């Protein structure tokens, strides 16, 4: 087996907690929809893939949703609501990434949008361990998981082959997509399970970083 040289993480529900219910409830206030009905309509909107893959700007996305659903939010209010899904307390200690970075290249691979990217990079200290070139976002590369293109972009950013990389995601379908390309895939379910699975693959995880 090739030596493992990189660990690449999804972000939402792997590195940070996400609560979409806060967004649903705030957007639906005063509208003739339930929060679930509104969010379902947003995710099924024909422009949703363009939003996730960077083909529509944040301001145009805001205007599009305001026009379609009669939202009474200015752009800053909309950004605040949109980002309310992101829990400010990360799941892992920053020391986990500092420890991993001593022996491995670290990368991020996330289906996300420009509003979230701006908030994420300004909020969480662990981003210091992931230089900008290794942050692979769907809205930057114009492709979303499980498209092989975005996985290959993450490998290129980390300068490794798939057989040399571990990929961690909370969505099993994306883990399986990475495995088909040759990654060692880990399905994230809890921090303790992740640390155990990393060690089982041969990745060195210092005890002091996980307790």
C-alpha positions, 0 to 999 in steps of 0.5 A: 500500500502507498504511504498515506501523505494527506488527510482531507476533511469535509467541513459541515458536521465533520469539523463544525456543527450545522443547524439548518433549522435556524435558517429555515425558521428565520427565513420562513417568518411571516411567509405562507410556508412552513420552514420545511416547505420553504427550505425544500423549495430552496434546495429544489430551486433550479438555481441551487446548483449554480449557487453551490457551484459558484455560478451566481453571486451572493447578491444575485442569490439573495435577490433571486430568493427575495423575488421568488419567496417575497423575503423582506431581508436586506443583504446583510440580514440575509447573510446573517440568517444564512450563516446562523446555521454555523455553530461557532464552537468547532467539533475538534481542538485546533491541536488535532490539526497542529498534530496532524500537520507535523506528518501529513498534508491537510486539506478541506473539501466541501460543498459550500457557498461563498457566504458560508466560506466568508464566515467560516474563514473569518470564524474558526481558528483551525483554518490556520492549519489549512492554507488557502491553496488546500481549501477546495470548495464547490463554489470555487471549482464549479463542481460538487461532491460526488463529482470526481472533478472536485475530489481530483481538485482536492488531490491536486491542491494537496499534491498527492495521489488518491492512494496517498490520501484519507478523506473524511465525510459525514455523508456515506455516499461521498465517502464511497465516491472517494473510495471509488477514486482510490482514497481511504474513506472514513465515514465520520460519526463522532470524534472518538470514532474518527480518531480511532479510524484514523489510527487504524489506517495508520495515521498518527493522532496524538492522544493530547490532541483528542482528550 
